[in-house]
């Protein structure tokens, strides 16, 4: 399994898909340190209405995220790419500490440095409350989505 930093720009259709899957696998580990290592030391983020800079802030953000977004499972899908940029759409499911389930829908814009580290991430995300019986993502977690899983289902 490739690490996100093993795949460097300029991207082509194969390497862009590999970069997206490597990022998805890292996030599904729910390991803030592991995820943060895919970002440059001074990486800039916009996540919803929060603005972060650097790995320390990213690790702190992700620790808080996964303390509150329980049973988190994420699927990413390549939308488009250029030499140093990738755009993805994603869905993830989680429940809060009160047991209420949600599906988040979003888009991310990624910019990479020449070493393959992400130097900029902009994420727009919307959460939709769902009943537990409406869940779509069931693989063993934390851990990667199975290779034979279909990925992002229809928008709803």
Contact map, one row per residue, 1 for C-alpha under 8 A:
111000000000000000000100000000000000000000000000000000000000000000000000000000000000000000000000000000000000000000000000000000000000000000000000000000000000
111101100000000001000100000000000000000000000000000000000000000000000000000000000000000000000000000000000000000000000000000000000000000000000000000000000000
111111100000000000000110010000000000000000000000000000000000000000000000000000000000000000000000000000000000000000000000000000000000000000000000000000000000
011111100000000000100110010000000000010000000000000000000000000000000000000000000000000000000000000000000000000000011000000000000000000000000000000000000000
001111110000000000000000000000000000010000000000000000000000000000000000000000000000000000000000000000000000000000111000000000000000000000000000000000000000
011111110000000000000000000000000000000000000000000000000000000000000000000000000000000000000000000000000000000000010000000000000000000000000000000000000000
011111111000001001100000000000000000000000000000000000000000000000000000000000000000000000000000000000000000000000010000000000000000000000000000000000000000
000011111110001000000000000000000000000000000000000000000000000000000000000000000000000000000000000000000000000001111000000000000000000000000000000000000000
000000111110000000000000000000000000000000000000000000000000000000000000000000000011000000000000000000000000000111110000000000000000000000000000000000000000
000000011111000000000000000000000000000000000000000000000000000000000000000000000111000000000000000000000000000000000000000000000000000000000000000000000000
000000011111111100000000000000000000000000000000000000000000000000000000000000001111000000000000000000000000000000000000000000000000000000000000000000000000
000000000111111100000000000000000000000000000000000000000000000000000000000000001110000000000000000000000000000000000000000000000000000000000000000000000000
000000000011111110000000000000000000000000000000000000000000000000000000000000001000000000000000000000000000000000000000000000000000000000000000000000000000
000000000011111111000000000000000000000000000000000000000000000000000000000000000000000000000000000000000000000000000000000000000000000000000000000000000000
000000110011111111100000000000000000000000000000000000000000000000000000000000000000000000000000000000000000000000000000000000000000000000000000000000000000
000000000011111111110000000000000000000000000000000000000000000000000000000001001000010000000000000000000000000000000000000000000000000000000000000000000000
000000000000111111111000000000000000000000000000000000000000000000000000000001000000000000000000000000000000000000000000000000000000000000000000000000000000
010000100000011111111100000000000000000000000000000000000000000000000000000000000000000000000000000000000000000000000000000000000000000000000000000000000000
000100100000001111111110000000000000000000000000000000000000000000000000000000000000000000000000000000000000000000000000000000000000000000000000000000000000
000000000000000111111111000000000000000000000000000000000000000000000000000111000000000100000000000000000000000000000000000000000000000000000000000000000000
000000000000000011111111100000000000000000000000000000000000000000000000000100000000000000000000000000000000000000000000000000000000000000000000000000000000
111100000000000001111111110000000000000000000000000000000000000000000000000000000000000000000000000000000000000000000000000000000000000000000000000000000000
001100000000000000111111111000000010010000000000000000000000000000000000000000000000000000000000000000000000000000000000000000000000000000000000000000000000
000000000000000000011111111100000000000000000000000000000000000000000000011100000000000000000000000000000000000000000000000000000000000000000001000000000000
000000000000000000001111111110000000000000000000000000000000000000000000000000000000000000000000000000000000000000000000000000000000000000000011100000000000
001100000000000000000111111111100110000000000000000000000000000000000000000000000000000000000000000000000000000000000000000000000000000000000001000000000000
000000000000000000000011111111100010000000000000000000000000000000000000010000000000000000000000000000000000000000000000000000000000000000000000000000000000
000000000000000000000001111111000000000000000000000000000000000000000001110000000000000000000000000000000000000000000000000000000000000000001111100000000000
000000000000000000000000111111100000000000000000000000000000000000000000000000000000000000000000000000000000000000000000000000000000000000001111000000000000
000000000000000000000000011111110010000000000000000000000000000001000001000000000000000000000000000000000000000000000000000000000000000000000100000000000000
000000000000000000000000011011111110000000000000000000000000000000000000000000000000000000000000000000000000000000000000000000000000000000000000000000000000
000000000000000000000000000001111111000000000000000000000111011000000000000000000000000000000000000000000000000000000000000000000000000000000000000000000000
000000000000000000000000000000111111100000000000000000000010000000000000000000000000000000000000000000000000000000000000000000000000000000000000000000000000
000000000000000000000000010000111111110000000000000000000000000000000000000000000000000000000000000000000000000000000000000000000000000000000000000000000000
000000000000000000000010011001111111111000000000000000000010000000000000000000000000000000000000000000000000000000000000000000000000000000000000000000000000
000000000000000000000000000000011111111000000000000000100110000000000000000000000000000000000000000000000000000000000000000000000000000000000000000000000000
000000000000000000000000000000001111111100000000000000100000000000000000000000000000000000000000000000000000000000000000000000000000000000000000000000000000
000110000000000000000010000000000111111100000000000000000000000000000000000000000000000000000000000000000000000000011100000000000000000000000000000000000000
000000000000000000000000000000000011111111100000000001100000000000000000000000000000000000000000000000000000000000001110000000000000000000000000000000000000
000000000000000000000000000000000000111111100000000001100000000000000000000000000000000000000000000000000000000010001110000000000000000000000000000000000000
000000000000000000000000000000000000001111100000000001100000000000000000000000000000000000000000000000000000000000000000000000000000000000000000000000000000
000000000000000000000000000000000000001111110000000011100000000000000000000000000000000000000000000000000000000000000010000000000000000000000000000000000000
000000000000000000000000000000000000001111111000000011100000000000000000000000000000000000000000000000000000000000000111100000000000000000000000000000000000
000000000000000000000000000000000000000001111100001111000000000000000000000000000000000000000000000000000000000000000011100000000000000000000000000000000000
000000000000000000000000000000000000000000111110011110000000000000000000000000000000000000000000000000000000000000000001111000000000000000000000000000000000
000000000000000000000000000000000000000000011111111100000000000000000000000000000000000000000000000000000000000000000000111000000000000000000000000000000000
000000000000000000000000000000000000000000001111111100000000000000000000000000000000000000000000000000000000000000000000111110000000000000000000000000000000
000000000000000000000000000000000000000000000111110000000000000000000000000000000000000000000000000000000000000000000000001110000000000000000000000000000000
000000000000000000000000000000000000000000000111111000000000000000000000000000000000000000000000000000000000000000000000000000000000000000000000000000000000
000000000000000000000000000000000000000000001111111100000000000000000000000000000000000000000000000000000000000000000000000000000000000000000000000000000000
000000000000000000000000000000000000000000011110111110000000000000000000000000000000000000000000000000000000000000000000000000000000000000000000000000000000
000000000000000000000000000000000000000000011110011111001100000000000000000000000000000000000000000000000000000000000000000000000000000000000000000000000000
000000000000000000000000000000000000000001111000001111101100000000000000000000000000000000000000000000000000000000000000000000000000000000000000000000000000
000000000000000000000000000000000000001111110000000111111100000000000000000000000000000000000000000000000000000000000000000000000000000000000000000000000000
000000000000000000000000000000000001101111100000000011111110000000000000000000000000000000000000000000000000000000000000000000000000000000000000000000000000
000000000000000000000000000000000000000000000000000001111111000000000000000000000000000000000000000000000000000000000000000000000000000000000000000000000000
000000000000000000000000000000000000000000000000000111111111100000000000000000000000000000000000000000000000000000000000000000000000000000000000000000000000
000000000000000000000000000000010001000000000000000111111111110000000000000000000000000000000000000000000000000000000000000000000000000000000000000000000000
000000000000000000000000000000011011000000000000000000111111111000000000000000000000000000000000000000000000000000000000000000000000000000000000000000000000
000000000000000000000000000000010000000000000000000000011111111100000000000000000000000000000000000000000000000000000000000000000000000000000000000000000000
000000000000000000000000000000000000000000000000000000001111111110000000000000000000000000000000000000000000000000000000000000000000000000000000000000000000
000000000000000000000000000000010000000000000000000000000111111111000000000000000000000000000000000000000000000000000000000000000000000000000000000000000000
000000000000000000000000000000010000000000000000000000000011111111100000000000000000000000000000000000000000000000000000000000000000000000000000000000000000
000000000000000000000000000000000000000000000000000000000001111111110000000000000000000000000000000000000000000000000000000000000000000000000000000000000000
000000000000000000000000000000000000000000000000000000000000111111111000000000000000000000000000000000000000000000000000000000000000000000000000000000000000
000000000000000000000000000001000000000000000000000000000000011111111101000000000000000000000000000000000000000000000000000000000000000000000000000000000000
000000000000000000000000000000000000000000000000000000000000001111111100000000000000000000000000000000000000000000000000000000000000000000000000000000000000
000000000000000000000000000000000000000000000000000000000000000111111100000000000000000000000011100000000000000000000000000000000000000000000000000000000000
000000000000000000000000000000000000000000000000000000000000000011111111000000000000000000000111100000000000000000000000000000000000000000000000000000000000
000000000000000000000000000000000000000000000000000000000000000001111111000000000000000000000111100000000000000000000000000000000000000000000000000000000000
000000000000000000000000000000000000000000000000000000000000000000001111100000000000000000001110000000000000000000000000000000000000000000001100000000000000
000000000000000000000000000101000000000000000000000000000000000001001111110000000000000000011110000000000000000000000000000000000000000000001100000000000000
000000000000000000000000000100000000000000000000000000000000000000000011111000000000000000011100000000000000000000000000000000000000000011001100000000000000
000000000000000000000001001100000000000000000000000000000000000000000001111100000000000001111000000000000000000000000000000000000000000010000000000000000000
000000000000000000000001000000000000000000000000000000000000000000000000111110000000000001110000000000000000000000000000000000000000000000000000100000110000
000000000000000000011001000000000000000000000000000000000000000000000000011111000000000111100000000000000000000000000000000000000000000000000000000000110000
000000000000000000010000000000000000000000000000000000000000000000000000001111100000000111000000000000000000000000000000000000000000000000000000000000110000
000000000000000110010000000000000000000000000000000000000000000000000000000111111000011110000000000000000000000000000000000000000000000000000000000000000000
000000000000000000000000000000000000000000000000000000000000000000000000000011111000011110000000000000000000000000000000000000000000000000000000000000000000
000000000000000000000000000000000000000000000000000000000000000000000000000001111100011100000000000000000000000000000000000000000000000000000000000000000000
000000000011100100000000000000000000000000000000000000000000000000000000000001111111111000000000000000000000000000000000000000000000000000000000000000000000
000000000111000000000000000000000000000000000000000000000000000000000000000000011111110000000000000000000000000000000000000000000000000000000000000000000000
000000001111000000000000000000000000000000000000000000000000000000000000000000001111100000000000000000000000000000000000000000000000000000000000000000000000
000000001110000000000000000000000000000000000000000000000000000000000000000000001111110000000000000000000000001111000000000000000000000000000000000000000000
000000000000000000000000000000000000000000000000000000000000000000000000000000001111111000000000000000000000111100000000000000000000000000000000000000000000
000000000000000100000000000000000000000000000000000000000000000000000000000001111101111100000000000000000000111000000000000000000000000000000000000000000000
000000000000000000000000000000000000000000000000000000000000000000000000000001111000111110000000000000000011110000000000000000000000000000000000000000000000
000000000000000000010000000000000000000000000000000000000000000000000000000111110000011111000000000000000011100000000000000000000000000000000000000000000000
000000000000000000000000000000000000000000000000000000000000000000000000000111100000001111100000000000001111000000000000000000000000000000000000000000000000
000000000000000000000000000000000000000000000000000000000000000000000000011110000000000111110000000000001110000000000000000000000000000000000000000000010000
000000000000000000000000000000000000000000000000000000000000000000000000011100000000000011111000000000111100000000000000000000000000000000000000000000010000
000000000000000000000000000000000000000000000000000000000000000000000001111000000000000001111100000000111000000000000000000000000000000000000000000000000000
000000000000000000000000000000000000000000000000000000000000000000000011110000000000000000111110000011110000000000000000000000000000001010000000000000000000
000000000000000000000000000000000000000000000000000000000000000000001111100000000000000000011111000011100000000000000000000000000000000000000000000000000000
000000000000000000000000000000000000000000000000000000000000000000011111000000000000000000001111111111000000000000000000000000000000000000000000000000000000
000000000000000000000000000000000000000000000000000000000000000000011100000000000000000000000111111110000000000000000000000000000000000000000000000000000000
000000000000000000000000000000000000000000000000000000000000000000011100000000000000000000000011111100000000000000000000000000000000000000000000000000000000
000000000000000000000000000000000000000000000000000000000000000000000000000000000000000000000011111100000000000000000000000000000000000000000000000000000000
000000000000000000000000000000000000000000000000000000000000000000000000000000000000000000000011111110000000000000000000000000000000000000000000000000000000
000000000000000000000000000000000000000000000000000000000000000000000000000000000000000000000011111111000000000000000000000000001111000000000000000000000000
000000000000000000000000000000000000000000000000000000000000000000000000000000000000000000001111001111100000000000000000000000001111000000000000000000000000
000000000000000000000000000000000000000000000000000000000000000000000000000000000000000000001110000111110000000000000000000000111110000000000000000000000000
000000000000000000000000000000000000000000000000000000000000000000000000000000000000000000111100000011111000000000000000000000111100001000000000000000000000
000000000000000000000000000000000000000000000000000000000000000000000000000000000000000000111000000001111100000000000000000011110000000000000000000000000000
000000000000000000000000000000000000000000000000000000000000000000000000000000000000000011110000000000111110000000000000000011110000000000000000000000000000
000000000000000000000000000000000000000000000000000000000000000000000000000000000000000011100000000000011111000000000000001111000000000000000000000000000000
000000000000000000000000000000000000000000000000000000000000000000000000000000000000001111000000000000001111100000000000001110000000000000000000000000000000
000000000000000000000000000000000000000000000000000000000000000000000000000000000000001110000000000000000111110000000000111100000000000000000000000000000000
000000000000000000000000000000000000000000000000000000000000000000000000000000000000111100000000000000000011111000000001111000000000000000000000000000000000
000000000000000000000000000000000000000000000000000000000000000000000000000000000000111000000000000000000001111100000111110000000000000000000000000000000000
000000000000000000000000000000000000000000000000000000000000000000000000000000000001110000000000000000000000111110000111100000000000000000000000000000000000
000000001000000000000000000000000000000000000000000000000000000000000000000000000001100000000000000000000000011111111111000000000000000000000000000000000000
000000001000000000000000000000000000000100000000000000000000000000000000000000000001000000000000000000000000001111111110000000000000000000000000000000000000
000000011000000000000000000000000000000000000000000000000000000000000000000000000001000000000000000000000000000111111000000000000000000000000000000000000000
000010011000000000000000000000000000000000000000000000000000000000000000000000000000000000000000000000000000000111111000000000000000000000000000000000000000
000111111000000000000000000000000000010000000000000000000000000000000000000000000000000000000000000000000000000111111100000000000000000000000000000000000000
000110010000000000000000000000000000011100000000000000000000000000000000000000000000000000000000000000000000000111111110000000000000000000000000000000000000
000000000000000000000000000000000000011100100000000000000000000000000000000000000000000000000000000000000000011110011111100000000000000000000000000000000000
000000000000000000000000000000000000001101110000000000000000000000000000000000000000000000000000000000000000011110001111100000000000000000000000000000000000
000000000000000000000000000000000000000000111000000000000000000000000000000000000000000000000000000000000000111100000111110000000000000000000000000000000000
000000000000000000000000000000000000000000111110000000000000000000000000000000000000000000000000000000000001111000000111111000000000000000000000000000000000
000000000000000000000000000000000000000000001110000000000000000000000000000000000000000000000000000000000001110000000001111100000000000000000000000000000000
000000000000000000000000000000000000000000001111000000000000000000000000000000000000000000000000000000000111100000000000111110000000000000000000000000000000
000000000000000000000000000000000000000000000011000000000000000000000000000000000000000000000000000000000111000000000000011111000000000000000000000000000000
000000000000000000000000000000000000000000000011000000000000000000000000000000000000000000000000000000011110000000000000001111100000000000000000000000000000
000000000000000000000000000000000000000000000000000000000000000000000000000000000000000000000000000000011100000000000000000111110000000000000000000000000000
000000000000000000000000000000000000000000000000000000000000000000000000000000000000000000000000000001111000000000000000000011111000000000000000000000000000
000000000000000000000000000000000000000000000000000000000000000000000000000000000000000000000000000001111000000000000000000001111100000000000000000000000000
000000000000000000000000000000000000000000000000000000000000000000000000000000000000000000000000000111100000000000000000000000111110000000000000000000000000
000000000000000000000000000000000000000000000000000000000000000000000000000000000000000000000000000111100000000000000000000000011111011000000000000000000000
000000000000000000000000000000000000000000000000000000000000000000000000000000000000000000000000000111000000000000000000000000001111111000000000000000000000
000000000000000000000000000000000000000000000000000000000000000000000000000000000000000000000000000110000000000000000000000000000111111000000000000000000000
000000000000000000000000000000000000000000000000000000000000000000000000000000000000000000000000000000000000000000000000000000000011111000000000000000000000
000000000000000000000000000000000000000000000000000000000000000000000000000000000000000000000000000000000000000000000000000000000111111100000000000000000000
000000000000000000000000000000000000000000000000000000000000000000000000000000000000000000001000000000100000000000000000000000000111111111000000000000000000
000000000000000000000000000000000000000000000000000000000000000000000000000000000000000000000000000000000000000000000000000000000000011111000000000000000000
000000000000000000000000000000000000000000000000000000000000000000000000110000000000000000001000000000000000000000000000000000000000001111100000000000000000
000000000000000000000000000000000000000000000000000000000000000000000000100000000000000000000000000000000000000000000000000000000000001111110000000000000000
000000000000000000000000000000000000000000000000000000000000000000000000000000000000000000000000000000000000000000000000000000000000000011111000110000000000
000000000000000000000000000000000000000000000000000000000000000000000000000000000000000000000000000000000000000000000000000000000000000001111110000000000000
000000000000000000000000000110000000000000000000000000000000000000000011100000000000000000000000000000000000000000000000000000000000000000111111000000000000
000000000000000000000000000111000000000000000000000000000000000000000011100000000000000000000000000000000000000000000000000000000000000000011111000000000000
000000000000000000000000100110000000000000000000000000000000000000000000000000000000000000000000000000000000000000000000000000000000000000011111100000000000
000000000000000000000001110110000000000000000000000000000000000000000000000000000000000000000000000000000000000000000000000000000000000000001111110000000000
000000000000000000000000100100000000000000000000000000000000000000000000001000000000000000000000000000000000000000000000000000000000000000100011111010000000
000000000000000000000000000000000000000000000000000000000000000000000000000000000000000000000000000000000000000000000000000000000000000000100001111110000000
000000000000000000000000000000000000000000000000000000000000000000000000000000000000000000000000000000000000000000000000000000000000000000000000111110000000
000000000000000000000000000000000000000000000000000000000000000000000000000000000000000000000000000000000000000000000000000000000000000000000000011111000000
000000000000000000000000000000000000000000000000000000000000000000000000000000000000000000000000000000000000000000000000000000000000000000000000111111100000
000000000000000000000000000000000000000000000000000000000000000000000000000000000000000000000000000000000000000000000000000000000000000000000000000111111000
000000000000000000000000000000000000000000000000000000000000000000000000001110000000000000000000000000000000000000000000000000000000000000000000000011111000
000000000000000000000000000000000000000000000000000000000000000000000000001110000000000001100000000000000000000000000000000000000000000000000000000001111110
000000000000000000000000000000000000000000000000000000000000000000000000000000000000000000000000000000000000000000000000000000000000000000000000000001111111
000000000000000000000000000000000000000000000000000000000000000000000000000000000000000000000000000000000000000000000000000000000000000000000000000000011111
000000000000000000000000000000000000000000000000000000000000000000000000000000000000000000000000000000000000000000000000000000000000000000000000000000011111
000000000000000000000000000000000000000000000000000000000000000000000000000000000000000000000000000000000000000000000000000000000000000000000000000000001111
